Amino acid sequence: MMNRLEGKTVVVTGAADGIGLAISDGMAAEGAHVFLGDIADDKGTAVAARLRADGLNADFVHCDVANEADIASLIAAAVEKTGRIDVLVNNAAIAIGGMPVYEMTDDEWHRLIAVNLTSVFRGCKYALPHMIRQKAGSIINMASAQGHIGLDGWTAYAGAKGAVMSMSRQMAVEFGPHNVRVNSISPGTINTPMNEQVIAQLGPGLMQSWIGMHPIGRIGKPSEVAEAAIYLASDAAGFTTGIDLRVDGGLTATPRFIPHNS
């Protein structure tokens, strides 16, 4: 434990499993008081209880990021209990794809945009006034390698993640004078329950394709994305804003033909 986030109040969405869980674990271990938001109440409650049992500071708040009131309540709970919000991690996302864009329904599109993009807008909307008042804050928005490169069947997902990056850059410029930093992280393929769900839907051959797309020869671990988030949240990144940090095993650097699942 290095206490890189000692005394900071952190809000993480999609915190009950995958990357969000790793970020919550990592930031709590670094001394932050973490407020975990998720729709999985049993999982989230158990994670917060485990962290508290380890002597760390954590609270779980039910949060469906497609519901504006839930996001407002999550951030309000953090501010009410600690008096501030230092770090917001807009992490929650869903994977809807694997089909040509002309086969996607309007309902699927709106659901994906609500969870993957509108939630980022709302999180920032409710956190920024507090950060501006404090004259300090770090917002970390979860983008994706999909926002940088093409992959058959994921047009809408890529569109949402590309928008997350553009919004993050814009807010970095706009709120930098208030000492609020805004960055995004673009993971490559990470071993998460969301990706396990995609494999279950589209077939096990997809995993070998994913591995072949990463020059480092494997997919990533949630803890590796968490380390990037801890850096961006910490004072060590005090001069780092407006960037997209690619934690992708070289995925977006490779000129290789992207293998297809047969």
BELMO-V953427 format. One record per pair of residues at least 24 apart in sequence whose C-alpha atoms are under 6 Angstrom apart, sorted by the first residue. I is the first residue (numbers start at 1). J is the second residue. If there is no record, write none. Layout:
BEGIN
I;J
I;J
END
This chain:
BEGIN
1;30
2;30
3;30
3;31
4;30
5;30
5;31
5;32
5;234
6;31
6;32
7;32
8;32
8;86
9;33
9;85
9;86
10;34
10;86
10;87
10;88
11;35
11;88
12;36
12;89
13;37
13;38
13;90
13;91
13;92
14;38
14;91
14;92
16;43
16;44
18;192
19;222
22;222
22;223
22;226
23;226
33;57
33;58
34;58
35;59
35;60
36;60
37;61
37;62
37;63
38;62
38;63
39;63
39;64
65;115
65;119
66;114
66;115
86;137
87;137
87;138
87;139
88;139
89;140
89;141
90;120
90;141
91;142
97;153
97;154
98;153
98;154
99;153
100;153
117;160
132;178
135;178
135;179
136;179
136;180
137;180
138;180
138;181
138;182
138;233
139;182
140;183
140;184
141;184
142;184
142;185
143;184
143;185
143;186
144;186
144;187
145;186
145;187
145;188
169;242
172;241
172;242
181;241
182;241
182;242
183;241
183;242
183;243
183;244
184;244
185;244
185;245
185;246
186;245
186;246
186;247
187;246
187;247
187;248
188;248
189;219
190;219
190;220
190;221
191;221
205;261
206;261
209;259
214;249
214;250
214;251
215;250
216;249
END
